Amino acid sequence: MKAGEEVRDDTSPFFVSKKAAAVLKHAILDKYVVPFASKVGKYAPDGRVVYLDGYAGPGRYDDGTPGSPALILESAAAIADFRKLDCYFIEKNRKNFQSLSQLVVEAREQGLDAHALQGRVERHLDHVLEAAQGAPLFAFLDPFGLGITFEALTERIFGSRRASRQPTEVLLNFNANAVRRIGGLLISRKNTPGKPATLRALDVACGGDWWREEFVNSADNAEAVGRITRGYARRVGRAVGAGSRTVGVRNCANLQVAYSLVHFSRHRDGLWLFGEAASLAQVEWRRACLPPETPGMLFNAGRPPPRSGTAGARWR
């Protein structure tokens, strides 16, 4: 495995229906991107804000539920009268890319700025960064397993925009399951094939082998994941001059963290707005964790009503 490599099984049920973890992730996006674009786009030329989704998936789940691209296009439609959200969606998997491309075609027919790019995020990153010159940028990096390298995040995304006065923010999935699995190789006595390369892949993703000592010196996996996630956020923040907020994401309250969403911003307003969005999104996550409603239940909490308005309905 290499840093930046996605491990994805086309037969996986991941994109069949949305789990509670995805509900939280998408609710955060839904509640943050519009305030972000509204605020930073106020001073941008033509109100243009660039949005990058580096691991976009098919755009919708098999049951029709919006994935992150469809949700962002809903947001773009909702603010189209006063902000131009220019969306770039990157997807490696051919089947998923076909579905994503159809979603983008529909968006462009409605007058939205949307682009679908097939391949690895590193391949298209320079193109998107060039397109984002002179405009605020929000990048959502949500890979399966290990994602973008430390170098690509700190030097290519943030580093290439140091001279720009336009805001740059990143929301990144730091995969706890990958940390547990790869870290376990450090203490395993098994002669696992590819072990050195797998360990090096996490080195590249984390910006060095510092995480190995953190893992070995932790009392258990939960402590190791917490220490390594915090260490990663600190190192990125120092490298790019940004603050960070971290949200642990679970599929159920009594399960271990599956991944952490780490938000990087160079402005305190961005960190504050993200914190508020994450807090509000927890309500939807808790609702998604409820057991299915059944006749005769003493209390039925109910489900949230669908989003109102034609802009939202258009992308369902």
C-alpha positions in Angstrom: 0.0 0.0 0.0 1.2 3.5 -0.8 0.1 6.8 0.8 -2.6 8.2 -1.4 -3.7 4.8 -2.5 -7.3 3.9 -2.1 -8.4 0.4 -1.2 -11.8 -0.1 -2.6 -13.9 -3.2 -3.4 -16.5 -2.6 -6.1 -18.7 -5.2 -4.4 -18.6 -3.4 -1.1 -21.9 -2.2 0.3 -20.3 1.2 1.2 -22.3 3.1 -1.4 -25.5 1.2 -1.0 -26.9 3.3 1.8 -25.6 5.9 4.3 -24.3 4.8 7.7 -24.3 7.0 10.8 -20.7 8.0 10.3 -21.4 9.3 6.8 -24.5 11.1 8.2 -22.2 13.1 10.5 -19.6 13.8 7.9 -22.2 15.0 5.3 -24.1 17.1 7.9 -20.8 18.9 8.8 -20.2 19.7 5.1 -23.8 20.7 4.6 -23.7 23.1 7.6 -20.2 24.5 6.9 -19.6 25.0 3.2 -22.4 27.6 2.7 -21.3 29.8 5.6 -17.7 29.4 4.4 -18.4 30.3 0.8 -20.7 33.1 1.9 -18.1 34.7 4.1 -14.9 34.3 2.1 -16.6 34.8 -1.3 -17.7 38.3 -0.2 -14.2 39.6 -1.1 -13.4 37.2 -3.9 -13.5 38.3 -7.6 -17.0 37.6 -8.9 -17.8 35.9 -5.6 -16.1 32.8 -6.8 -15.1 30.1 -4.4 -13.4 26.8 -5.5 -14.4 23.5 -3.9 -12.3 20.3 -4.3 -13.5 16.8 -3.4 -10.5 14.6 -3.9 -12.2 11.2 -3.4 -15.7 11.9 -4.6 -17.3 8.5 -5.1 -20.4 8.1 -7.3 -22.1 11.2 -6.0 -25.2 9.4 -4.8 -25.7 6.2 -2.9 -27.4 3.3 -4.7 -30.7 4.0 -2.8 -30.7 7.6 -4.1 -29.4 9.3 -1.0 -27.1 12.2 -1.8 -23.4 11.6 -1.3 -21.0 14.5 -0.7 -20.9 15.7 -4.4 -24.7 15.8 -4.6 -25.0 17.7 -1.3 -22.4 20.2 -2.3 -24.2 20.8 -5.6 -27.3 21.5 -3.6 -25.4 24.1 -1.7 -24.0 25.6 -4.9 -27.6 25.9 -6.2 -28.8 27.4 -2.9 -26.2 30.3 -3.0 -26.0 30.7 -6.8 -27.7 34.1 -6.7 -24.8 35.7 -4.7 -21.8 33.2 -4.8 -20.2 31.1 -7.5 -19.2 27.7 -6.0 -16.8 26.2 -8.6 -16.8 22.4 -7.9 -14.1 19.9 -8.8 -14.8 16.3 -8.1 -12.0 13.7 -8.5 -12.8 10.0 -8.6 -10.4 7.1 -9.5 -12.9 4.2 -9.8 -14.3 3.9 -13.3 -17.8 2.8 -12.3 -18.2 5.4 -9.7 -16.8 8.0 -12.1 -19.5 7.2 -14.6 -22.2 7.9 -12.0 -20.4 11.0 -10.8 -20.1 12.3 -14.4 -23.8 12.1 -14.9 -24.4 14.1 -11.7 -22.0 16.7 -13.0 -23.8 16.9 -16.4 -27.1 17.5 -14.6 -25.5 20.2 -12.5 -24.0 22.0 -15.6 -27.4 21.8 -17.3 -28.7 23.8 -14.3 -26.1 26.4 -14.8 -23.7 25.4 -12.0 -19.9 25.2 -12.3 -19.0 21.6 -11.9 -16.2 19.4 -13.2 -15.6 15.6 -12.9 -12.0 14.4 -13.2 -11.0 10.7 -13.3 -7.9 9.4 -11.7 -5.8 9.9 -8.5 -6.1 13.2 -6.7 -2.3 13.8 -7.0 -2.6 13.6 -10.7 -5.2 16.4 -10.9 -4.1 18.5 -8.0 -2.0 21.0 -9.8 -4.7 21.6 -12.4 -7.3 22.4 -9.7 -4.8 24.6 -7.8 -4.1 26.5 -10.9 -7.9 27.0 -11.5 -8.2 28.2 -7.9 -5.6 30.9 -8.3 -7.1 34.2 -7.0 -10.0 32.5 -5.4 -10.7 31.0 -1.9 -10.3 27.2 -1.8 -12.0 24.5 0.3 -10.7 21.0 -0.1 -12.5 17.9 1.2 -10.2 14.9 1.2 -12.1 11.8 2.3 -10.2 8.7 1.1 -10.6 5.0 1.9 -7.6 4.1 4.0 -4.5 6.2 3.6 -5.1 9.4 1.6 -3.0 12.3 0.4 0.6 12.5 1.4 1.9 14.9 4.1 4.0 16.6 1.4 1.1 17.0 -1.0 -1.1 18.5 1.7 1.4 20.9 3.3 3.5 21.9 0.2 1.3 21.5 -2.8 -2.1 22.6 -1.4 -1.2 25.0 1.4 2.4 25.8 0.2 1.4 26.8 -3.3 -1.1 29.3 -1.9 1.1 31.0 0.7 1.5 34.2 -1.4 -2.2 34.4 -2.0 -4.4 36.4 0.3 -7.3 34.2 -0.5 -8.4 31.7 2.2 -7.4 28.0 2.0 -9.1 25.4 4.1 -8.9 21.6 4.2 -11.2 19.0 5.8 -9.5 15.7 5.9 -10.4 12.2 6.8 -7.6 10.8 9.1 -8.3 7.1 9.1 -8.2 5.5 12.6 -8.8 2.0 11.2 -5.7 2.4 9.0 -3.7 3.5 12.0 -4.8 0.6 14.1 -4.2 -1.9 11.3 -0.8 -0.6 10.2 0.3 0.1 13.8 -0.5 -3.4 14.7 2.3 -4.5 12.4 4.8 -2.9 14.8 3.9 -5.2 17.6 3.1 -8.3 15.6 5.5 -11.2 15.5 4.1 -12.4 12.2 6.2 -12.1 9.1 3.5 -10.2 7.2 4.2 -9.8 3.4 4.8 -6.2 2.5 5.2 -5.1 6.1 8.1 -2.6 5.6 6.3 -1.0 2.6 3.1 -0.7 4.5 4.8 0.9 7.5 6.6 3.4 5.2 3.2 4.3 3.6 2.0 5.6 6.9 5.3 7.4 7.4 4.7 9.2 4.2 1.1 10.0 5.1 2.1 11.3 8.5 5.2 13.2 7.5 7.7 10.9 9.2 8.0 7.8 11.4 7.3 9.7 14.6 3.9 7.9 14.8 5.7 4.6 15.4 6.9 5.6 18.9 3.5 7.0 19.7 1.8 3.7 18.8 4.3 1.5 20.7 4.2 3.7 23.8 0.4 3.8 24.0 -1.5 1.7 26.5 -4.1 0.6 23.9 -5.3 1.2 20.4 -7.7 4.0 21.5 -4.8 5.9 23.1 -2.6 5.3 20.1 -5.1 6.6 17.7 -5.8 9.7 19.8 -2.1 10.5 20.2 -1.3 10.0 16.5 -4.3 12.0 15.3 -3.4 14.9 17.5 0.3 14.7 16.6 -0.6 14.7 12.9 -2.9 17.8 13.3 -0.1 19.6 15.2 2.5 18.8 12.6 0.3 19.9 9.7 -0.7 23.0 11.5 2.9 24.0 12.3 4.0 23.3 8.7 1.3 25.5 7.1 0.6 28.1 9.8 -3.0 26.9 10.4 -5.1 26.0 13.4 -7.1 22.8 13.5 -10.2 21.2 14.9 -10.7 17.4 15.1 -14.0 15.5 15.2 -14.0 11.8 16.0 -16.5 9.9 13.8 -18.2 6.7 14.9 -20.9 4.5 13.4 -22.5 4.2 16.9 -21.8 5.8 20.2 -20.4 2.6 21.7 -18.1 1.8 18.9 -14.5 3.0 18.5 -13.6 5.9 16.3 -13.6 4.9 12.6 -11.8 8.0 11.5 -11.3 11.6 12.5 -12.3 14.7 10.4 -9.5 17.2 10.8 -10.2 20.7 9.7 -7.4 23.1 9.0 -7.9 26.9 8.7 -5.6 29.9 9.0 -8.4 32.1 10.4 -10.0 31.9 13.8 -13.4 32.6 12.2 -13.1 29.5 10.1 -12.3 27.4 13.1 -15.2 28.9 15.1 -17.7 28.3 12.2 -16.5 24.8 11.7 -16.9 24.1 15.5 -20.5 25.3 15.3 -21.2 23.2 12.2 -19.8 20.1 13.8 -21.9 20.7 17.0 -25.1 21.1 15.0 -24.3 18.0 12.9 -24.1 15.9 16.0 -27.9 16.2 16.3 -28.3 14.4 12.9 -25.7 11.8 13.9 -27.5 10.9 17.1 -30.8 10.6 15.2 -29.1 8.3 12.7 -27.9 6.1 15.6 -31.4 5.5 16.8 -32.9 2.0 16.2 -35.4 1.7 13.3 -38.9 2.7 14.3 -41.3 -0.1 14.9 -45.0 -0.2 15.5 -45.8 -0.2 19.2 -42.7 1.6 20.3 -43.3 3.6 23.5 -41.4 6.6 22.1 -40.9 7.4 18.4 -38.4 10.1 17.9 -39.2 10.3 14.2 -36.9 11.2 11.4 -36.0 14.7 10.1 -38.3 16.1 7.4 -36.7 16.4 3.9 -35.0 19.6 3.0 -37.4 22.1 1.6 -37.1 24.2 -1.5 -36.5 23.4 -5.1 -32.8 24.0 -4.9 -32.4 21.1 -2.5 -34.9 18.8 -4.2 -33.2 19.3 -7.6 -30.2 17.2 -6.5 -32.0 14.2 -4.9 
